[in-house]
């Protein structure tokens, strides 16, 4: 009889403990969630995404493949030599939005290389990073937002040997351009 009484007491104690532990766990997770909320910052510039299918974005003919999922449009090039040319205005910064998921599994040492020039200046070369998600590659900052600027962007090089006959991961997938909030694209004179 004492055994049954002890068993019933233990069961009640465990039930009380479980409720208390659950309440404590719920309270601590709520506290962590509230603390994890980002602080709002004043005067933070939110980039404006310009979609790949903007009519003022000139893409090299025959080398870009249009990928569309619902209302999202990306362009993908599998071979170096593909380029994008456009004019921008109303922005101090220019970034290109890269869909890094296209390069999943590609070694960091042989990621695709891009090259760009602003206002027909010197070209700058950047090797992409294996980030594995959509990200903005900052190209230039400190532009005069009151005048239009020209952007020339090239897919310069890639290691085409990596998984060439299975599923190439050395291509470049563009999700758009990132400009300041008041930025926009304008037609520019394109000479070849």
C-alpha angles and dihedrals in degrees: 000000000000090000091056091047091051091047092052091048091050091049091052091047092050091048091051090045092050092053092047092047091048092050091048092048092049092049094049093048091050090051091050091048092051092048092049094060110113117248114246112242125203122232096016111154112230112208119238115227116223110201121235092242095061107134091228092061110093114205124189108263122252097007105078122077115208113228116190128184112178103308096339116102124193130174123216132195121192098188132053116251097063113128143186124208128184146139123244132196138178094034138102093196137048125195132169117223110226124196098220093184087082089069099047109145095017115131114251092230093063104036117142118279124222131193130200142180131195120209090355091295128139116314118248120205125214129180111216120241124233094245097147097215141066110288141162117248105207109224106173141354134184097052121155101255092200095069131052119254133201123230124199113185124181136188093226109176145354139175099251094182096072108103088334096160097036113040117330115222097181097091131111120238117189122200097183144283126296117217134163116281094268095041124117140170122255132187114265131191107265116202121179 
